[in-house]
Amino acid sequence: MAGPEPTNEFLEKVIPLNLAIESLVDDCMKIVDEHKSSDSSLNIAMPYSILLTEHVALPKGSDAIQYARLNQGGFFDLKTQAKLLPQYNEIKSLKELCDSIPFAFSAVRLSVLPPSTIIKMHQDKAAHAQLAITTNDDSFVISRRGEMVHVPVDGNIYIFSTTIHHTALNASDVERIHMSISVL
Protein backbone atom coordinates (compact mmCIF):
# COMPACT_ATOMS: atom_id res chain seq x y z
CA MET A 1 0.00 0.00 0.00
CA ALA A 2 1.43 3.39 -0.94
CA GLY A 3 1.65 6.13 1.65
CA PRO A 4 1.33 9.87 1.16
CA GLU A 5 3.40 11.57 -1.49
CA PRO A 6 6.52 13.30 -0.14
CA THR A 7 6.13 17.07 0.27
CA ASN A 8 9.86 17.79 -0.28
CA GLU A 9 9.70 20.06 2.77
CA PHE A 10 8.64 18.00 5.77
CA LEU A 11 8.01 14.47 4.47
CA GLU A 12 11.10 13.95 2.33
CA LYS A 13 10.75 10.35 1.20
CA VAL A 14 8.78 7.13 1.63
CA ILE A 15 10.87 3.96 1.32
CA PRO A 16 9.19 0.55 1.02
CA LEU A 17 10.82 -2.31 2.92
CA ASN A 18 10.44 -5.94 1.96
CA LEU A 19 10.10 -7.30 5.48
CA ALA A 20 7.60 -9.40 7.36
CA ILE A 21 6.16 -6.44 9.27
CA GLU A 22 3.97 -8.73 11.38
CA SER A 23 7.01 -10.35 13.06
CA LEU A 24 8.59 -6.96 13.69
CA VAL A 25 5.35 -5.63 15.20
CA ASP A 26 5.03 -8.68 17.48
CA ASP A 27 8.65 -8.43 18.65
CA CYS A 28 8.42 -4.69 19.27
CA MET A 29 5.19 -5.11 21.25
CA LYS A 30 6.91 -7.71 23.45
CA ILE A 31 9.76 -5.25 24.13
CA VAL A 32 7.32 -2.46 25.07
CA ASP A 33 5.23 -4.79 27.25
CA GLU A 34 8.35 -6.03 29.05
CA HIS A 35 9.37 -2.46 29.88
CA LYS A 36 5.90 -1.60 31.14
CA SER A 37 5.95 -4.53 33.56
CA SER A 38 9.58 -4.40 34.71
CA ASP A 39 10.83 -0.77 34.64
CA SER A 40 9.45 0.96 37.74
CA SER A 41 11.28 4.22 36.94
CA LEU A 42 9.39 4.61 33.65
CA ASN A 43 6.27 6.79 33.66
CA ILE A 44 4.21 4.99 31.01
CA ALA A 45 1.57 7.75 31.05
CA MET A 46 4.10 10.13 29.44
CA PRO A 47 5.91 9.76 26.06
CA TYR A 48 9.03 7.59 26.26
CA SER A 49 11.51 5.78 24.07
CA ILE A 50 13.23 2.43 24.29
CA LEU A 51 16.68 2.63 22.74
CA LEU A 52 17.42 -0.47 20.66
CA THR A 53 20.95 0.52 19.63
CA GLU A 54 24.13 1.19 21.59
CA HIS A 55 24.47 4.73 22.84
CA VAL A 56 27.10 6.58 24.86
CA ALA A 57 24.47 8.54 26.81
CA LEU A 58 22.29 5.53 27.62
CA PRO A 59 21.10 5.70 31.24
CA LYS A 60 22.58 3.07 33.53
CA GLY A 61 20.36 0.08 34.22
CA SER A 62 17.75 0.75 31.53
CA ASP A 63 17.40 1.22 27.81
CA ALA A 64 14.13 3.16 28.27
CA ILE A 65 14.00 6.90 28.82
CA GLN A 66 11.29 9.55 29.09
CA TYR A 67 11.01 11.54 25.88
CA ALA A 68 11.51 14.91 27.63
CA ARG A 69 15.01 13.77 28.68
CA LEU A 70 15.85 12.55 25.17
CA ASN A 71 15.59 16.07 23.78
CA GLN A 72 18.05 17.32 26.41
CA GLY A 73 20.61 14.54 26.11
CA GLY A 74 21.76 14.47 22.48
CA PHE A 75 20.43 10.95 22.02
CA PHE A 76 19.32 11.38 18.43
CA ASP A 77 22.13 12.86 16.40
CA LEU A 78 25.25 10.77 16.71
CA LYS A 79 28.06 10.51 14.20
CA THR A 80 28.53 6.72 14.01
CA GLN A 81 26.58 3.83 12.52
CA ALA A 82 24.25 2.27 15.09
CA LYS A 83 24.59 -1.29 16.43
CA LEU A 84 21.82 -3.18 18.18
CA LEU A 85 22.17 -3.56 21.95
CA PRO A 86 23.16 -7.13 22.92
CA GLN A 87 19.70 -7.93 24.33
CA TYR A 88 18.10 -7.07 20.95
CA ASN A 89 20.80 -8.49 18.69
CA GLU A 90 19.26 -11.98 18.84
CA ILE A 91 15.80 -10.83 17.73
CA LYS A 92 15.60 -11.88 14.08
CA SER A 93 13.10 -9.22 12.97
CA LEU A 94 15.20 -6.39 14.43
CA LYS A 95 18.38 -7.72 12.81
CA GLU A 96 16.59 -8.04 9.46
CA LEU A 97 15.25 -4.50 9.77
CA CYS A 98 18.65 -3.01 10.60
CA ASP A 99 20.24 -4.97 7.75
CA SER A 100 17.62 -3.75 5.27
CA ILE A 101 17.56 -0.02 6.10
CA PRO A 102 18.92 1.52 2.88
CA PHE A 103 20.79 4.40 4.54
CA ALA A 104 23.29 4.87 7.36
CA PHE A 105 21.64 5.50 10.74
CA SER A 106 22.93 6.57 14.13
CA ALA A 107 20.17 5.42 16.49
CA VAL A 108 17.08 3.21 16.48
CA ARG A 109 14.45 3.42 19.19
CA LEU A 110 10.83 2.59 19.87
CA SER A 111 8.96 5.84 20.49
CA VAL A 112 5.84 5.31 22.58
CA LEU A 113 3.08 7.91 22.74
CA PRO A 114 0.49 6.92 25.34
CA PRO A 115 -3.13 7.98 24.78
CA SER A 116 -3.77 11.74 24.71
CA THR A 117 -0.09 12.80 24.69
CA ILE A 118 2.04 15.14 22.65
CA ILE A 119 5.78 15.67 22.26
CA LYS A 120 6.82 19.30 22.58
CA MET A 121 7.75 21.22 19.43
CA HIS A 122 11.46 20.78 18.71
CA GLN A 123 14.01 20.41 15.92
CA ASP A 124 16.76 17.86 15.42
CA LYS A 125 20.19 18.17 13.82
CA ALA A 126 19.42 15.56 11.14
CA ALA A 127 16.48 13.91 9.42
CA HIS A 128 14.65 11.10 11.19
CA ALA A 129 12.77 8.17 9.75
CA GLN A 130 9.60 6.63 11.14
CA LEU A 131 8.30 3.09 10.80
CA ALA A 132 4.87 2.64 12.40
CA ILE A 133 4.53 -0.37 14.71
CA THR A 134 1.07 0.48 16.05
CA THR A 135 -0.98 3.54 15.28
CA ASN A 136 -4.48 4.93 15.04
CA ASP A 137 -6.32 7.48 12.92
CA ASP A 138 -5.70 10.22 15.50
CA SER A 139 -1.88 10.08 15.59
CA PHE A 140 0.23 12.48 13.52
CA VAL A 141 3.68 13.94 12.96
CA ILE A 142 3.27 17.69 12.39
CA SER A 143 5.60 20.48 11.27
CA ARG A 144 5.32 23.99 12.69
CA ARG A 145 4.17 25.08 9.22
CA GLY A 146 1.14 22.82 9.62
CA GLU A 147 2.16 19.86 7.44
CA MET A 148 0.49 16.90 9.12
CA VAL A 149 1.29 13.26 8.28
CA HIS A 150 -0.31 10.09 9.60
CA VAL A 151 2.20 7.23 9.34
CA PRO A 152 0.33 3.96 8.76
CA VAL A 153 1.51 0.46 9.70
CA ASP A 154 2.40 -0.41 6.10
CA GLY A 155 6.04 -1.55 6.27
CA ASN A 156 7.29 1.70 4.73
CA ILE A 157 9.91 4.00 6.25
CA TYR A 158 8.88 7.66 6.23
CA ILE A 159 11.80 10.11 6.26
CA PHE A 160 11.00 13.51 7.74
CA SER A 161 13.04 16.68 7.65
CA THR A 162 13.13 17.03 11.40
CA THR A 163 15.63 19.86 11.19
CA ILE A 164 12.52 22.04 10.97
CA HIS A 165 10.34 22.47 14.05
CA HIS A 166 7.98 19.53 14.48
CA THR A 167 5.97 17.57 17.00
CA ALA A 168 4.10 14.27 17.28
CA LEU A 169 0.74 13.71 18.90
CA ASN A 170 -1.57 10.90 19.80
CA ALA A 171 -5.08 12.30 20.24
CA SER A 172 -6.66 8.87 20.72
CA ASP A 173 -7.51 6.54 23.60
CA VAL A 174 -4.92 3.93 22.55
CA GLU A 175 -1.12 3.83 22.55
CA ARG A 176 0.88 4.70 19.41
CA ILE A 177 4.34 3.14 18.82
CA HIS A 178 6.76 4.10 16.05
CA MET A 179 10.27 2.91 15.40
CA SER A 180 12.34 6.10 15.09
CA ILE A 181 15.55 5.92 13.09
CA SER A 182 18.08 8.77 13.13
CA VAL A 183 19.53 9.30 9.66
CA LEU A 184 23.34 9.50 9.78
C-alpha positions in Angstrom: 0.0 0.0 0.0 1.4 3.4 -0.9 1.6 6.1 1.6 1.3 9.9 1.2 3.4 11.6 -1.5 6.5 13.3 -0.1 6.1 17.1 0.3 9.9 17.8 -0.3 9.7 20.1 2.8 8.6 18.0 5.8 8.0 14.5 4.5 11.1 13.9 2.3 10.8 10.3 1.2 8.8 7.1 1.6 10.9 4.0 1.3 9.2 0.6 1.0 10.8 -2.3 2.9 10.4 -5.9 2.0 10.1 -7.3 5.5 7.6 -9.4 7.4 6.2 -6.4 9.3 4.0 -8.7 11.4 7.0 -10.3 13.1 8.6 -7.0 13.7 5.4 -5.6 15.2 5.0 -8.7 17.5 8.7 -8.4 18.7 8.4 -4.7 19.3 5.2 -5.1 21.2 6.9 -7.7 23.5 9.8 -5.3 24.1 7.3 -2.5 25.1 5.2 -4.8 27.3 8.3 -6.0 29.0 9.4 -2.5 29.9 5.9 -1.6 31.1 5.9 -4.5 33.6 9.6 -4.4 34.7 10.8 -0.8 34.6 9.5 1.0 37.7 11.3 4.2 36.9 9.4 4.6 33.7 6.3 6.8 33.7 4.2 5.0 31.0 1.6 7.7 31.0 4.1 10.1 29.4 5.9 9.8 26.1 9.0 7.6 26.3 11.5 5.8 24.1 13.2 2.4 24.3 16.7 2.6 22.7 17.4 -0.5 20.7 20.9 0.5 19.6 24.1 1.2 21.6 24.5 4.7 22.8 27.1 6.6 24.9 24.5 8.5 26.8 22.3 5.5 27.6 21.1 5.7 31.2 22.6 3.1 33.5 20.4 0.1 34.2 17.8 0.8 31.5 17.4 1.2 27.8 14.1 3.2 28.3 14.0 6.9 28.8 11.3 9.5 29.1 11.0 11.5 25.9 11.5 14.9 27.6 15.0 13.8 28.7 15.8 12.5 25.2 15.6 16.1 23.8 18.1 17.3 26.4 20.6 14.5 26.1 21.8 14.5 22.5 20.4 10.9 22.0 19.3 11.4 18.4 22.1 12.9 16.4 25.2 10.8 16.7 28.1 10.5 14.2 28.5 6.7 14.0 26.6 3.8 12.5 24.2 2.3 15.1 24.6 -1.3 16.4 21.8 -3.2 18.2 22.2 -3.6 21.9 23.2 -7.1 22.9 19.7 -7.9 24.3 18.1 -7.1 21.0 20.8 -8.5 18.7 19.3 -12.0 18.8 15.8 -10.8 17.7 15.6 -11.9 14.1 13.1 -9.2 13.0 15.2 -6.4 14.4 18.4 -7.7 12.8 16.6 -8.0 9.5 15.2 -4.5 9.8 18.7 -3.0 10.6 20.2 -5.0 7.7 17.6 -3.7 5.3 17.6 0.0 6.1 18.9 1.5 2.9 20.8 4.4 4.5 23.3 4.9 7.4 21.6 5.5 10.7 22.9 6.6 14.1 20.2 5.4 16.5 17.1 3.2 16.5 14.5 3.4 19.2 10.8 2.6 19.9 9.0 5.8 20.5 5.8 5.3 22.6 3.1 7.9 22.7 0.5 6.9 25.3 -3.1 8.0 24.8 -3.8 11.7 24.7 -0.1 12.8 24.7 2.0 15.1 22.6 5.8 15.7 22.3 6.8 19.3 22.6 7.7 21.2 19.4 11.5 20.8 18.7 14.0 20.4 15.9 16.8 17.9 15.4 20.2 18.2 13.8 19.4 15.6 11.1 16.5 13.9 9.4 14.7 11.1 11.2 12.8 8.2 9.7 9.6 6.6 11.1 8.3 3.1 10.8 4.9 2.6 12.4 4.5 -0.4 14.7 1.1 0.5 16.1 -1.0 3.5 15.3 -4.5 4.9 15.0 -6.3 7.5 12.9 -5.7 10.2 15.5 -1.9 10.1 15.6 0.2 12.5 13.5 3.7 13.9 13.0 3.3 17.7 12.4 5.6 20.5 11.3 5.3 24.0 12.7 4.2 25.1 9.2 1.1 22.8 9.6 2.2 19.9 7.4 0.5 16.9 9.1 1.3 13.3 8.3 -0.3 10.1 9.6 2.2 7.2 9.3 0.3 4.0 8.8 1.5 0.5 9.7 2.4 -0.4 6.1 6.0 -1.5 6.3 7.3 1.7 4.7 9.9 4.0 6.3 8.9 7.7 6.2 11.8 10.1 6.3 11.0 13.5 7.7 13.0 16.7 7.6 13.1 17.0 11.4 15.6 19.9 11.2 12.5 22.0 11.0 10.3 22.5 14.1 8.0 19.5 14.5 6.0 17.6 17.0 4.1 14.3 17.3 0.7 13.7 18.9 -1.6 10.9 19.8 -5.1 12.3 20.2 -6.7 8.9 20.7 -7.5 6.5 23.6 -4.9 3.9 22.5 -1.1 3.8 22.6 0.9 4.7 19.4 4.3 3.1 18.8 6.8 4.1 16.1 10.3 2.9 15.4 12.3 6.1 15.1 15.5 5.9 13.1 18.1 8.8 13.1 19.5 9.3 9.7 23.3 9.5 9.8 
